[in-house]
Amino acid sequence: MPAQPLLSVKDLRTWFHTRDGVIKAVEGASFELPRGQTLGIVGESGSGKSVLCYSLLGLLPMPPARIESGTAIFDGTDLIGLGPRRLRAIRGKRIGMVFQDPMTGLNPYMTIERQLVESVRLHTDLSKRAAKTAAVAALDEVGIANAARRIKGYPHEFSGGMRQRVMIAMALIAGPELLIADEPTTALDVTIQAQILDLLARLKADLGLTVIFVTHDLAVISNIADHVIVMRQGEIVESGTSDKIFHRTEHPYTKALLAAIPATAKPASARRAESSGQRLLEVENLATWFGGGRRARDETVKAVDGVTLSIEAGEVLGLVGESGSGKSTLGRTVLRLVDATSGSILFGGQPLLTLDAGALKRVRPKLQMVFQDPYASLDPRMTVHDTLAEPLLNYRFATRGTVLEQVLELIADVGLSPRDIRKYPHEFSGGQRQRIAIARALALRPSLIIADEPVSALDVTVQAQILKLLLGLVERYGLAMLFISHDLAVVRYMSDRTAVMFEGKIVEVGATERVFNAPAHPYTQKLLAAIPRLAAAAAPESEGA
């Protein structure tokens, strides 16, 4: 008799009953997860991946969510039929959860020690002293150096990668049998992502964990999952072994997901026009330093430290590096959203750092920015029309009589419908919101756009759409762009030249294909080595085996 699976889900249906109708977020999902294996769940944003996992743990708001039917048998117990008290006894103790954004899963008002101790004492009989010892050991286990000292800190005192390690420690501290990881590496750079994936693989082997890993990164899942299910619009459209899904896929939707992986696309530099020879932006020996706070009075953070680079008219310069390398600070300094400590910035031959407020305002239309999170950068109280009309009217690019026509033109440029102009940001998907943010950046017909991680939180198909859109706009309007990203495959797709940033300095810059094919600096070599790639196909079994 085969061993019983640790988790067996059958015909699970989770619907949201809203004032606009019923949204069938999960529709008839069924799968089995054997002990000690990793199940990968992939699909676009809105496909139902996270809702499926939250349904198992009772983490959905009810109402509007409602589980209409189905069972989820975990080690002989139906999770769907459990009351809140019995479910809380399983959640955390026997099933751990790692969320995508650790800042939403960690309490900013509590030290890491207090949060870990609270978690372990809730699910075990350990004394407070023993719980503190276990908390330090948990941090040490997930690779946080000086755990006994760092445990006294607060979440904001940790980097993104370190916060995710804390979340993993919290999920594992009570010794669960099943770990659910919901997009745990989406916002992390490639080297930190590689560390987290190696950590999960080691913990799985050492502790005998069973894992559900949710992601839209197909290269990541191909390397860690034993079995994969592909979700679309709430339904499981394909399932099978990792090798079958990635190398012998049958469903058109899975094929479309695989085709959208940037690493498989033809590099931009192979099809772009030759250099214009006209320098639009020249940055010389730029430094942006931040003084230490009250707890580190004498410490100076050299976020940007002696950077020199240039961008030609119509050129896309990719800027890559790990989180904390200074990429975003450099972009914000160029726009004078952050004050420079020293150095010079010439834009069209005009020195930006010495401009007074009035002169800077006159230059601003030519310098625009697209931020990583469009939901945070768009005013939730303004419709799309008002968001796009505001800069046009403020800078007198339009009048009350002509502004609607120009707003509709911008909407068409980014592939949205005229019907969308009366909607608010929350009524759009992540990819649609980013299109709105791009339209706002285009409104004043800039010469240079700084795109700061514009696709890092988007799934592969939406990401591919936005990248294609950006390249089309660059070519149509002759835009120059500083494209900031930690995703090297995306940078290779977008950029004519690539600059690599490490600890506030540019350590390498050159033609994109040269940097990717023959990296000169050890740090660049390290970044390229950490890029997740689709796992190789399994060797066919020999006859008679």
ChimeraX attribute file (.defattr): number of C-alpha atoms within 10 A of each C-alpha:
attribute: neighborCount
match mode: 1-to-1
recipient: residues
	/A:1	3
	/A:2	4
	/A:3	7
	/A:4	13
	/A:5	17
	/A:6	18
	/A:7	20
	/A:8	18
	/A:9	20
	/A:10	15
	/A:11	16
	/A:12	22
	/A:13	22
	/A:14	25
	/A:15	20
	/A:16	20
	/A:17	15
	/A:18	11
	/A:19	7
	/A:20	6
	/A:21	8
	/A:22	12
	/A:23	16
	/A:24	19
	/A:25	21
	/A:26	27
	/A:27	22
	/A:28	17
	/A:29	21
	/A:30	17
	/A:31	16
	/A:32	16
	/A:33	21
	/A:34	16
	/A:35	18
	/A:36	18
	/A:37	20
	/A:38	24
	/A:39	26
	/A:40	26
	/A:41	27
	/A:42	26
	/A:43	27
	/A:44	20
	/A:45	22
	/A:46	16
	/A:47	19
	/A:48	25
	/A:49	29
	/A:50	21
	/A:51	19
	/A:52	20
	/A:53	20
	/A:54	16
	/A:55	21
	/A:56	22
	/A:57	23
	/A:58	18
	/A:59	12
	/A:60	18
	/A:61	11
	/A:62	11
	/A:63	10
	/A:64	13
	/A:65	20
	/A:66	16
	/A:67	18
	/A:68	15
	/A:69	14
	/A:70	19
	/A:71	20
	/A:72	23
	/A:73	19
	/A:74	20
	/A:75	14
	/A:76	12
	/A:77	12
	/A:78	17
	/A:79	21
	/A:80	20
	/A:81	13
	/A:82	14
	/A:83	10
	/A:84	10
	/A:85	9
	/A:86	11
	/A:87	17
	/A:88	16
	/A:89	13
	/A:90	17
	/A:91	20
	/A:92	25
	/A:93	21
	/A:94	18
	/A:95	23
	/A:96	25
	/A:97	25
	/A:98	23
	/A:99	21
	/A:100	20
	/A:101	18
	/A:102	20
	/A:103	15
	/A:104	9
	/A:105	14
	/A:106	21
	/A:107	15
	/A:108	13
	/A:109	10
	/A:110	14
	/A:111	18
	/A:112	26
	/A:113	23
	/A:114	17
	/A:115	18
	/A:116	27
	/A:117	23
	/A:118	16
	/A:119	20
	/A:120	26
	/A:121	16
	/A:122	14
	/A:123	18
	/A:124	13
	/A:125	10
	/A:126	15
	/A:127	12
	/A:128	13
	/A:129	10
	/A:130	13
	/A:131	22
	/A:132	21
	/A:133	15
	/A:134	18
	/A:135	28
	/A:136	22
	/A:137	17
	/A:138	23
	/A:139	27
	/A:140	18
	/A:141	17
	/A:142	23
	/A:143	17
	/A:144	19
	/A:145	12
	/A:146	11
	/A:147	18
	/A:148	16
	/A:149	10
	/A:150	17
	/A:151	22
	/A:152	13
	/A:153	14
	/A:154	19
	/A:155	21
	/A:156	14
	/A:157	12
	/A:158	15
	/A:159	12
	/A:160	21
	/A:161	21
	/A:162	20
	/A:163	22
	/A:164	27
	/A:165	27
	/A:166	28
	/A:167	27
	/A:168	26
	/A:169	24
	/A:170	26
	/A:171	28
	/A:172	27
	/A:173	25
	/A:174	22
	/A:175	19
	/A:176	20
	/A:177	21
	/A:178	29
	/A:179	24
	/A:180	23
	/A:181	23
	/A:182	21
	/A:183	21
	/A:184	25
	/A:185	25
	/A:186	18
	/A:187	20
	/A:188	20
	/A:189	24
	/A:190	24
	/A:191	21
	/A:192	19
	/A:193	21
	/A:194	18
	/A:195	17
	/A:196	22
	/A:197	17
	/A:198	13
	/A:199	17
	/A:200	20
	/A:201	15
	/A:202	14
	/A:203	15
	/A:204	19
	/A:205	12
	/A:206	9
	/A:207	13
	/A:208	15
	/A:209	22
	/A:210	23
	/A:211	28
	/A:212	22
	/A:213	24
	/A:214	25
	/A:215	25
	/A:216	23
	/A:217	23
	/A:218	24
	/A:219	18
	/A:220	21
	/A:221	26
	/A:222	24
	/A:223	16
	/A:224	20
	/A:225	19
	/A:226	18
	/A:227	23
	/A:228	25
	/A:229	23
	/A:230	24
	/A:231	24
	/A:232	21
	/A:233	18
	/A:234	24
	/A:235	21
	/A:236	22
	/A:237	17
	/A:238	17
	/A:239	19
	/A:240	16
	/A:241	17
	/A:242	24
	/A:243	21
	/A:244	15
	/A:245	21
	/A:246	22
	/A:247	17
	/A:248	13
	/A:249	17
	/A:250	14
	/A:251	13
	/A:252	11
	/A:253	16
	/A:254	20
	/A:255	15
	/A:256	12
	/A:257	21
	/A:258	21
	/A:259	15
	/A:260	18
	/A:261	21
	/A:262	22
	/A:263	19
	/A:264	12
	/A:265	14
	/A:266	11
	/A:267	20
	/A:268	20
	/A:269	18
	/A:270	11
	/A:271	9
	/A:272	15
	/A:273	12
	/A:274	10
	/A:275	12
	/A:276	10
	/A:277	11
	/A:278	12
	/A:279	17
	/A:280	19
	/A:281	23
	/A:282	19
	/A:283	19
	/A:284	16
	/A:285	15
	/A:286	22
	/A:287	23
	/A:288	22
	/A:289	17
	/A:290	14
	/A:291	12
	/A:292	12
	/A:293	10
	/A:294	8
	/A:295	7
	/A:296	9
	/A:297	9
	/A:298	9
	/A:299	12
	/A:300	12
	/A:301	13
	/A:302	18
	/A:303	21
	/A:304	28
	/A:305	22
	/A:306	17
	/A:307	19
	/A:308	16
	/A:309	15
	/A:310	16
	/A:311	21
	/A:312	20
	/A:313	19
	/A:314	25
	/A:315	28
	/A:316	27
	/A:317	27
	/A:318	28
	/A:319	28
	/A:320	26
	/A:321	27
	/A:322	20
	/A:323	21
	/A:324	16
	/A:325	20
	/A:326	22
	/A:327	29
	/A:328	22
	/A:329	22
	/A:330	26
	/A:331	21
	/A:332	16
	/A:333	20
	/A:334	24
	/A:335	20
	/A:336	15
	/A:337	11
	/A:338	13
	/A:339	16
	/A:340	21
	/A:341	15
	/A:342	16
	/A:343	16
	/A:344	19
	/A:345	26
	/A:346	17
	/A:347	20
	/A:348	16
	/A:349	11
	/A:350	14
	/A:351	14
	/A:352	18
	/A:353	18
	/A:354	11
	/A:355	13
	/A:356	9
	/A:357	8
	/A:358	8
	/A:359	11
	/A:360	15
	/A:361	11
	/A:362	11
	/A:363	14
	/A:364	14
	/A:365	20
	/A:366	16
	/A:367	20
	/A:368	22
	/A:369	22
	/A:370	23
	/A:371	22
	/A:372	21
	/A:373	19
	/A:374	20
	/A:375	17
	/A:376	10
	/A:377	13
	/A:378	21
	/A:379	14
	/A:380	14
	/A:381	11
	/A:382	15
	/A:383	18
	/A:384	24
	/A:385	20
	/A:386	19
	/A:387	22
	/A:388	27
	/A:389	21
	/A:390	16
	/A:391	17
	/A:392	22
	/A:393	14
	/A:394	10
	/A:395	13
	/A:396	12
	/A:397	16
	/A:398	19
	/A:399	13
	/A:400	10
	/A:401	7
	/A:402	12
	/A:403	20
	/A:404	17
	/A:405	11
	/A:406	17
	/A:407	24
	/A:408	18
	/A:409	14
	/A:410	22
	/A:411	25
	/A:412	13
	/A:413	16
	/A:414	21
	/A:415	15
	/A:416	16
	/A:417	10
	/A:418	14
	/A:419	9
	/A:420	18
	/A:421	19
	/A:422	11
	/A:423	14
	/A:424	19
	/A:425	23
	/A:426	13
	/A:427	11
	/A:428	14
	/A:429	15
	/A:430	21
	/A:431	21
	/A:432	19
	/A:433	21
	/A:434	28
	/A:435	25
	/A:436	28
	/A:437	26
	/A:438	27
	/A:439	25
	/A:440	25
	/A:441	25
	/A:442	26
	/A:443	22
	/A:444	20
	/A:445	17
	/A:446	19
	/A:447	22
	/A:448	28
	/A:449	24
	/A:450	24
	/A:451	24
	/A:452	23
	/A:453	21
	/A:454	25
	/A:455	25
	/A:456	19
	/A:457	19
	/A:458	23
	/A:459	24
	/A:460	24
	/A:461	21
	/A:462	21
	/A:463	21
	/A:464	21
	/A:465	15
	/A:466	22
	/A:467	19
	/A:468	14
	/A:469	16
	/A:470	19
	/A:471	18
	/A:472	15
	/A:473	16
	/A:474	19
	/A:475	14
	/A:476	10
	/A:477	13
	/A:478	15
	/A:479	22
	/A:480	23
	/A:481	27
	/A:482	23
	/A:483	24
	/A:484	28
	/A:485	25
	/A:486	23
	/A:487	22
	/A:488	24
	/A:489	20
	/A:490	24
	/A:491	27
	/A:492	23
	/A:493	23
	/A:494	25
	/A:495	25
	/A:496	25
	/A:497	22
	/A:498	27
	/A:499	23
	/A:500	22
	/A:501	24
	/A:502	21
	/A:503	18
	/A:504	24
	/A:505	21
	/A:506	22
	/A:507	17
	/A:508	17
	/A:509	20
	/A:510	16
	/A:511	15
	/A:512	25
	/A:513	18
	/A:514	13
	/A:515	21
	/A:516	17
	/A:517	10
	/A:518	11
	/A:519	19
	/A:520	14
	/A:521	13
	/A:522	11
	/A:523	16
	/A:524	21
	/A:525	15
	/A:526	13
	/A:527	20
	/A:528	18
	/A:529	13
	/A:530	16
	/A:531	18
	/A:532	20
	/A:533	18
	/A:534	18
	/A:535	17
	/A:536	11
	/A:537	13
	/A:538	10
	/A:539	7
	/A:540	6
	/A:541	7
	/A:542	6
	/A:543	5
	/A:544	4
	/A:545	4
